[in-house]
Amino acid sequence: MVNFERFSLSNGLRVIVHPDTSTPMAVVNVMYDVGAKDEDPNKTGFAHLFEHLMFGGSINIPVYDEPLQMAGGENNAYTTNDLTNYYIQLPAENLETAFWLESDRMLSLAFTENSLEVQRKVVCEEFKEHYLNKPYGEVWLKLRDLAYEVHPYRWMTIGKELSHIENAQLQDVRNFFFKHYRPVNAILVVAGNVTVEQVRTLAEKWFGPIENGEKYLRQLPEEPKQTRAKKLEIQAEVPLDALYKCWHIYSRLDHRYYVSDLITEVLGGGGSSRLFQSLVKEKRLFSNIECYHFGTTDAGLLTIEGKLVKGVKMEDAEAAINVELEKMKQEKVSEAELQKVKNKTESMIAFEDMSLMNRANSLAYYELLGDASLMNTELDRYNKVTVEDVQQLSNEIFTEENSSTIWYLAKN
């Protein structure tokens, strides 16, 4: 059970405090309710560009890392399709340094042509290195675009295409910042060797004077139900043929999300999973195979991907996957198999909760979903999943018309 208290400032900033006196450290986590799905389809990659710009200096602090290092702290950030998260860990006695740094970033970035140019180059290089020049790197650029018709999950966090970042103008960037990175769209979590009163005082002092901004209200297009199988073949200079196949699943707060998560564990959760045992060890069709999903807030994708053993035909590999999926549909998994993946999930949650930084991040995320206390009931939702649920959902999602497939073929 993770204990916390919450309050809000008059500018709309939600503050959550999780005291833990067993550590000399503190974590300050600021989560903004903006991700790649909130971008203009013709100007993508901005949320991720901001993750870089946020380290390029703010209005009163030209170099972000120096004062933090002097206070014995470390920091990082990440952006997803759903959110943007910044976090600092430092000795609790230097807590105010983190408030000073994060509040100045929220107040305003130092927008200059120079900082934009520097970060633009960094992001463009990242795009080329990871998505254009790396073997199989473009798969998710193509697969998302194939699977989604209208929902903005159809592009990745890095952006839909390189030109969007190359052509980003300073005014575009400024507009995006003042639309999304405001107190009213943010959640501040402070965890560690702190008191609620101490955090309240510091939050009022450093964040209180920042103008609230306008509450951002999402109006994203809803992805229609997929009614036909989609397929794409790509030929490229890669070492092995690879198969990628995905199916639409449910949103993060739907009870079927938890069923889907356990299905990925039954099928692809490590060496004892069904796909690995059958298709890698016994039949030797794949050199490796995985089953996973992205944990997205809106309805996401469950994916199976694998690299084929040289000489294996793509048709045979795909047919063998279908046999395993058919078993999931025809026969209930055993109570013991389901309990095994529930136990694994429980130990993963317990392991993550050991880290102060993970606890702070989780509290912010569940608050973003609607209520931080959901963090304490997550395990109950997994435990309620039955073998009947697994069979029923397998029949619902693993249909050919709900699938999008890429055959990624090595050029001779």
Backbone torsions as a table, in degrees:
resi	resn	phi	psi	omega
1	MET	NA	122.5	179.2
2	VAL	-99.3	115.6	-178.4
3	ASN	-87.4	143.4	179.0
4	PHE	-157.3	163.0	170.9
5	GLU	-126.1	152.3	178.8
6	ARG	-134.7	150.5	172.7
7	PHE	-151.8	168.4	179.0
8	SER	-124.3	148.6	173.1
9	LEU	-87.1	164.9	-177.4
10	SER	-65.1	-19.9	178.3
11	ASN	-87.9	7.3	175.4
12	GLY	95.4	-7.1	179.3
13	LEU	-66.7	124.9	176.4
14	ARG	-88.7	131.9	-177.2
15	VAL	-121.9	130.7	177.5
16	ILE	-122.3	132.0	-180.0
17	VAL	-118.3	127.4	179.0
18	HIS	-123.3	91.1	-178.8
19	PRO	-71.2	138.8	176.4
20	ASP	-146.6	100.9	-174.5
21	THR	-81.2	-0.7	-178.5
22	SER	-79.8	-2.3	-177.4
23	THR	-129.1	149.0	174.2
24	PRO	-85.0	1.3	-172.6
25	MET	-101.0	166.6	172.2
26	ALA	-137.7	150.0	175.1
27	VAL	-121.1	132.6	173.4
28	VAL	-115.7	117.3	-174.5
29	ASN	-120.6	123.6	177.2
30	VAL	-116.1	116.4	-179.8
31	MET	-110.9	127.6	178.2
32	TYR	-103.7	138.2	-177.6
33	ASP	-82.4	61.8	177.8
34	VAL	-150.2	134.0	177.0
35	GLY	-142.3	-170.7	-176.8
36	ALA	-61.7	-23.5	-178.6
37	LYS	-71.4	-11.5	-178.1
38	ASP	-95.9	9.7	-176.7
39	GLU	-88.8	155.8	170.1
40	ASP	-66.1	129.4	-178.9
41	PRO	-56.3	-19.2	178.2
42	ASN	-98.6	0.5	178.8
43	LYS	-140.0	67.0	-175.9
44	THR	-91.0	166.6	179.0
45	GLY	88.0	1.8	-175.5
46	PHE	-69.9	-41.9	-178.3
47	ALA	-60.1	-40.5	179.2
48	HIS	-71.8	-38.2	176.2
49	LEU	-59.0	-37.4	179.9
50	PHE	-65.6	-35.6	177.4
51	GLU	-56.0	-38.5	178.2
52	HIS	-75.2	-44.1	-178.4
53	LEU	-62.5	-31.2	-177.4
54	MET	-65.5	-16.7	177.3
55	PHE	-98.6	0.7	-175.4
56	GLY	-91.7	15.9	178.4
57	GLY	102.8	140.2	177.7
58	SER	-113.1	-175.7	-165.9
59	ILE	-62.2	-35.0	179.7
60	ASN	-110.9	-4.0	-175.9
61	ILE	-129.0	95.9	-173.4
62	PRO	-65.2	-35.3	179.6
63	VAL	-122.7	115.1	-172.1
64	TYR	-70.9	-43.3	-169.0
65	ASP	-73.0	-30.5	-173.6
66	GLU	-60.0	-56.2	-179.3
67	PRO	-62.0	-31.5	-179.8
68	LEU	-67.3	-43.6	179.0
69	GLN	-64.0	-37.2	178.5
70	MET	-65.2	-26.3	178.5
71	ALA	-90.3	7.6	177.6
72	GLY	75.3	24.5	-175.6
73	GLY	-107.2	168.1	173.3
74	GLU	-138.2	157.5	-176.1
75	ASN	-149.7	162.6	173.6
76	ASN	-163.0	-176.3	-177.9
77	ALA	-158.1	161.6	170.1
78	TYR	-151.5	155.4	178.3
79	THR	-126.2	140.2	173.3
80	THR	-124.7	-174.2	175.1
81	ASN	-67.0	-21.0	-172.7
82	ASP	-106.4	-25.7	-171.3
83	LEU	-157.7	169.1	175.2
84	THR	-129.6	132.6	-173.9
85	ASN	-132.8	131.4	176.4
86	TYR	-121.4	137.3	-178.9
87	TYR	-144.7	147.4	-179.5
88	ILE	-128.9	136.3	169.7
89	GLN	-121.1	133.8	-178.3
90	LEU	-158.3	165.6	176.5
91	PRO	-58.3	137.5	-174.4
92	ALA	-58.3	-29.1	-179.3
93	GLU	-66.8	-18.6	179.1
94	ASN	-104.7	22.9	-175.1
95	LEU	-52.2	-38.9	-174.1
96	GLU	-63.3	-29.6	177.3
97	THR	-57.7	-41.9	-179.3
98	ALA	-66.4	-39.6	177.8
99	PHE	-62.7	-42.8	179.0
100	TRP	-60.1	-48.3	-177.4
101	LEU	-65.4	-49.5	-175.0
102	GLU	-69.3	-35.9	-179.2
103	SER	-69.3	-33.2	179.9
104	ASP	-70.3	-34.2	175.5
105	ARG	-64.8	-39.2	-179.1
106	MET	-72.6	-34.4	179.4
107	LEU	-59.8	-53.9	174.8
108	SER	-176.1	138.2	170.9
109	LEU	-74.8	160.7	174.9
110	ALA	-85.8	90.4	-176.6
111	PHE	-78.9	110.8	173.7
112	THR	-134.7	155.4	176.2
113	GLU	-58.2	-36.2	-177.1
114	ASN	-66.3	-47.5	-178.5
115	SER	-65.8	-36.9	177.2
116	LEU	-62.8	-43.4	-177.6
117	GLU	-63.5	-43.2	-179.5
118	VAL	-61.6	-49.8	-176.3
119	GLN	-72.3	-32.0	176.7
120	ARG	-59.8	-43.6	179.6
121	LYS	-62.9	-42.1	-179.8
122	VAL	-60.2	-47.9	-177.3
123	VAL	-67.5	-39.6	178.6
124	CYS	-63.5	-39.3	177.7
125	GLU	-65.5	-40.5	178.6
126	GLU	-61.4	-43.7	179.2
127	PHE	-58.7	-47.9	-177.9
128	LYS	-66.0	-45.6	-174.2
129	GLU	-66.2	-45.6	-172.5
130	HIS	-91.8	-25.2	-171.2
131	TYR	-117.3	-24.0	-177.2
132	LEU	-106.9	-38.3	-173.2
133	ASN	-101.9	-7.0	-176.4
134	LYS	-92.8	139.8	176.7
135	PRO	-55.8	133.4	-178.2
136	TYR	65.6	4.8	-173.3
137	GLY	-60.6	-30.7	-175.2
138	GLU	-86.0	-2.1	-172.3
139	VAL	-51.7	-50.0	-174.5
140	TRP	-76.2	-23.4	171.3
141	LEU	-61.9	-40.8	-177.1
142	LYS	-79.9	-41.5	-172.7
143	LEU	-70.7	-39.3	176.0
144	ARG	-62.3	-43.2	-179.0
145	ASP	-64.5	-32.1	178.5
146	LEU	-73.3	-44.1	-172.0
147	ALA	-76.5	-35.4	-176.5
148	TYR	-103.8	135.7	177.4
149	GLU	-92.8	-47.3	-172.3
150	VAL	-126.7	-28.8	-176.4
151	HIS	-68.1	141.3	-178.0
152	PRO	-67.0	-0.9	168.3
153	TYR	-64.8	-5.1	-178.0
154	ARG	-71.9	-9.2	169.2
155	TRP	-120.8	158.2	-178.3
156	MET	-85.0	168.5	-179.9
157	THR	-60.0	-35.1	-179.0
158	ILE	-64.9	-22.0	-179.3
159	GLY	120.5	162.3	-177.3
160	LYS	-75.0	-41.9	178.0
161	GLU	-149.7	154.8	-175.0
162	LEU	-57.4	-37.0	-174.5
163	SER	-61.4	-27.0	-178.4
164	HIS	-63.3	-39.2	178.4
165	ILE	-79.8	-38.7	179.3
166	GLU	-58.1	-33.8	-175.9
167	ASN	-99.9	6.9	-178.4
168	ALA	-62.9	129.1	179.6
169	GLN	-99.0	153.4	-178.2
170	LEU	-57.2	-38.0	-179.4
171	GLN	-67.5	-38.3	176.1
172	ASP	-58.4	-44.9	-176.8
173	VAL	-65.2	-45.6	179.6
174	ARG	-60.8	-44.8	180.0
175	ASN	-60.8	-43.3	-178.9
176	PHE	-62.0	-42.3	-179.1
177	PHE	-61.7	-52.2	-173.7
178	PHE	-74.9	-12.4	173.6
179	LYS	-80.0	-39.5	-168.4
180	HIS	-111.2	-34.7	-170.1
181	TYR	-93.2	57.4	-176.9
182	ARG	-115.8	157.6	-179.5
183	PRO	-52.7	-37.6	-175.6
184	VAL	-69.4	-16.8	177.9
185	ASN	-108.7	18.4	-173.6
186	ALA	-127.3	156.9	175.1
187	ILE	-128.9	126.7	178.5
188	LEU	-106.9	122.0	175.5
189	VAL	-115.4	129.7	175.9
190	VAL	-120.9	122.9	-175.4
191	ALA	-129.8	152.9	175.7
192	GLY	118.3	-150.5	-173.8
193	ASN	-80.8	70.0	-175.4
194	VAL	-137.3	163.9	173.0
195	THR	-115.1	158.5	-179.3
196	VAL	-62.1	-42.3	-178.4
197	GLU	-64.5	-40.9	178.2
198	GLN	-60.1	-44.9	-179.2
199	VAL	-67.5	-40.0	179.4
200	ARG	-60.6	-44.6	180.0
201	THR	-62.0	-46.6	-178.5
202	LEU	-68.5	-37.2	-179.9
203	ALA	-65.3	-44.2	178.3
204	GLU	-62.5	-42.8	-176.6
205	LYS	-65.6	-46.9	-170.7
206	TRP	-95.7	-35.8	-177.5
207	PHE	-100.8	-26.7	-175.7
208	GLY	-52.6	-43.5	-176.8
209	PRO	-73.3	-8.7	-176.6
210	ILE	-75.6	132.9	-179.8
211	GLU	-60.8	138.8	-171.2
212	ASN	-64.6	-33.0	-174.9
213	GLY	79.7	176.9	179.9
214	GLU	-94.4	137.2	177.3
215	LYS	-64.3	126.0	-179.5
216	TYR	-82.1	122.6	179.4
217	LEU	-108.5	118.0	-178.2
218	ARG	-74.0	137.6	170.6
219	GLN	-136.5	72.7	-176.3
220	LEU	-88.2	145.2	176.4
221	PRO	-65.9	138.0	179.6
222	GLU	-84.3	132.9	-179.5
223	GLU	-68.8	125.1	178.3
224	PRO	-70.2	158.8	177.6
225	LYS	-62.3	131.0	-179.7
226	GLN	-75.6	131.9	-174.6
227	THR	-121.6	3.3	177.0
228	ARG	-145.4	145.6	178.1
229	ALA	-67.3	140.7	178.7
230	LYS	-118.3	143.7	-176.4
231	LYS	-146.9	145.1	179.0
232	LEU	-141.0	137.5	173.6
233	GLU	-111.5	133.8	177.7
234	ILE	-125.0	134.8	172.9
235	GLN	-111.9	131.6	-176.6
236	ALA	-154.2	167.6	177.9
237	GLU	-79.3	81.2	178.4
238	VAL	-128.2	156.7	-175.2
239	PRO	-69.8	-34.7	-175.1
240	LEU	-137.2	150.7	170.8
241	ASP	-63.3	145.2	178.4
242	ALA	-136.6	147.3	-179.6
243	LEU	-118.7	130.2	177.3
244	TYR	-126.5	127.1	-178.7
245	LYS	-140.7	130.1	-179.6
246	CYS	-133.9	157.7	-178.4
247	TRP	-133.3	145.5	177.6
248	HIS	-72.3	136.1	175.8
249	ILE	-125.5	-166.8	-169.5
250	TYR	-99.2	167.9	-175.0
251	SER	-72.8	167.3	-169.4
252	ARG	-61.3	-29.4	-177.8
253	LEU	-98.3	2.2	176.7
254	ASP	-81.1	137.0	-177.6
255	HIS	-60.2	-24.4	-179.9
256	ARG	-72.1	-16.0	174.2
257	TYR	-59.5	-42.3	-177.8
258	TYR	-68.8	-34.9	176.3
259	VAL	-64.5	-46.6	179.8
260	SER	-58.6	-41.9	-178.5
261	ASP	-60.9	-43.0	179.0
262	LEU	-69.8	-32.3	175.8
263	ILE	-61.4	-41.8	179.7
264	THR	-63.0	-33.5	178.7
265	GLU	-70.5	-42.8	178.2
266	VAL	-59.9	-43.8	-175.6
267	LEU	-80.3	-40.1	-169.9
268	GLY	-137.1	17.2	-177.0
269	GLY	-84.0	71.0	173.8
270	GLY	90.1	-170.4	-170.4
271	GLY	-65.1	-22.5	-178.9
272	SER	-95.4	2.8	-176.5
273	SER	-73.2	162.7	-174.4
274	ARG	-62.3	-47.0	-176.3
275	LEU	-65.5	-40.9	-179.2
276	PHE	-66.2	-47.0	-178.6
277	GLN	-61.2	-45.7	-174.0
278	SER	-79.0	-48.0	-168.2
279	LEU	-96.2	-20.7	177.2
280	VAL	-98.2	-52.8	-173.8
281	LYS	-78.7	-49.5	-173.1
282	GLU	-83.0	-56.9	-173.4
283	LYS	-86.6	-16.6	178.1
284	ARG	53.6	43.8	177.7
285	LEU	-91.0	-32.1	-178.7
286	PHE	-118.6	145.9	173.4
287	SER	-82.1	-29.8	169.1
288	ASN	-156.4	154.5	-178.6
289	ILE	-149.2	142.5	-178.5
290	GLU	-135.0	154.5	172.2
291	CYS	-134.9	128.0	-174.7
292	TYR	-158.7	173.0	171.6
293	HIS	-141.7	172.5	-171.7
294	PHE	-98.3	-1.2	178.8
295	GLY	62.0	30.9	-176.1
296	THR	-71.5	155.9	-179.0
297	THR	-67.8	-47.9	176.0
298	ASP	-85.9	174.1	-176.7
299	ALA	-54.5	125.6	-172.4
300	GLY	-112.1	-155.9	-176.8
301	LEU	-126.6	137.2	169.3
302	LEU	-100.2	132.4	-169.8
303	THR	-127.4	140.7	167.1
304	ILE	-117.6	127.8	176.5
305	GLU	-136.0	144.0	179.2
306	GLY	-156.8	150.9	174.0
307	LYS	-96.3	131.2	-176.6
308	LEU	-80.7	148.9	170.8
309	VAL	-68.8	140.1	-178.5
310	LYS	-54.1	134.0	177.8
311	GLY	94.8	-14.9	178.8
312	VAL	-79.5	135.7	179.7
313	LYS	-77.7	140.6	-179.8
314	MET	-58.0	-40.4	179.9
315	GLU	-59.6	-41.3	-178.5
316	ASP	-68.6	-39.0	-179.8
317	ALA	-64.3	-45.0	-178.8
318	GLU	-67.5	-38.9	178.7
319	ALA	-61.9	-37.9	-179.5
320	ALA	-67.6	-36.7	175.2
321	ILE	-63.0	-43.9	-178.9
322	ASN	-60.9	-34.8	177.5
323	VAL	-61.4	-44.6	-179.8
324	GLU	-65.4	-38.3	179.3
325	LEU	-68.5	-35.3	178.6
326	GLU	-63.3	-37.7	177.4
327	LYS	-61.8	-39.8	179.2
328	MET	-63.1	-31.9	-176.9
329	LYS	-82.3	-36.6	-173.4
330	GLN	-85.5	-36.8	-174.7
331	GLU	-120.9	139.8	175.3
332	LYS	-67.9	142.7	170.6
333	VAL	-66.4	155.3	-179.3
334	SER	-75.0	156.3	176.2
335	GLU	-56.7	-38.1	-177.6
336	ALA	-66.4	-40.3	-179.2
337	GLU	-67.0	-40.8	179.1
338	LEU	-66.7	-41.7	180.0
339	GLN	-63.2	-36.3	-179.9
340	LYS	-60.2	-45.1	-178.4
341	VAL	-74.8	-27.8	173.5
342	LYS	-65.9	-42.7	178.9
343	ASN	-61.2	-40.8	179.6
344	LYS	-63.5	-43.4	179.3
345	THR	-62.8	-42.3	179.3
346	GLU	-61.7	-43.7	-178.6
347	SER	-69.4	-32.3	176.6
348	MET	-65.2	-43.5	178.9
349	ILE	-63.6	-44.0	-179.2
350	ALA	-63.7	-40.2	-179.8
351	PHE	-65.3	-43.1	179.2
352	GLU	-63.4	-38.9	-177.2
353	ASP	-70.6	-11.1	177.3
354	MET	-68.9	-28.1	-176.9
355	SER	-87.3	128.3	178.6
356	LEU	-58.7	-40.6	-178.5
357	MET	-64.2	-41.7	177.9
358	ASN	-65.0	-39.0	179.4
359	ARG	-62.7	-43.7	179.5
360	ALA	-62.5	-43.7	-179.6
361	ASN	-63.5	-43.3	-178.6
362	SER	-65.7	-41.3	179.1
363	LEU	-60.6	-42.0	178.6
364	ALA	-63.9	-43.1	-176.9
365	TYR	-65.2	-45.0	-179.2
366	TYR	-68.8	-31.9	174.4
367	GLU	-65.1	-37.6	177.1
368	LEU	-64.2	-36.9	177.8
369	LEU	-71.5	-18.6	178.4
370	GLY	144.6	-26.1	-176.9
371	ASP	-169.1	118.8	-178.0
372	ALA	-58.1	-28.3	-177.1
373	SER	-69.8	-11.4	173.7
374	LEU	-57.6	-26.8	179.7
375	MET	-56.6	-34.5	-176.3
376	ASN	-84.3	-7.2	-179.1
377	THR	-116.2	4.8	-177.8
378	GLU	-56.0	-45.6	-176.3
379	LEU	-65.0	-36.1	178.3
380	ASP	-58.5	-38.4	-177.1
381	ARG	-68.5	-34.5	174.4
382	TYR	-68.3	-41.7	-175.9
383	ASN	-67.0	-22.3	-179.9
384	LYS	-77.8	-13.5	-177.7
385	VAL	-68.4	132.0	-178.6
386	THR	-108.8	167.1	177.4
387	VAL	-63.8	-30.7	177.4
388	GLU	-66.6	-39.8	177.9
389	ASP	-59.2	-43.7	-177.3
390	VAL	-63.3	-45.1	179.8
391	GLN	-65.5	-44.6	-177.7
392	GLN	-62.2	-45.3	-178.3
393	LEU	-70.4	-34.6	176.5
394	SER	-58.8	-41.6	178.4
395	ASN	-67.5	-31.2	-177.8
396	GLU	-76.8	-44.5	-173.6
397	ILE	-91.1	-34.9	-174.4
398	PHE	-83.9	61.7	174.0
399	THR	-111.7	152.3	-177.3
400	GLU	-63.4	-37.8	-177.0
401	GLU	-70.3	-15.7	177.9
402	ASN	-93.4	5.2	-171.7
403	SER	-105.5	151.9	171.2
404	SER	-128.9	130.6	-170.7
405	THR	-129.6	136.6	170.1
406	ILE	-119.4	126.3	167.8
407	TRP	-96.0	113.0	-177.5
408	TYR	-104.1	103.1	-169.0
409	LEU	-102.4	133.7	176.3
410	ALA	-74.8	133.3	175.5
411	LYS	-66.7	112.6	178.1
412	ASN	18.1	NA	NA
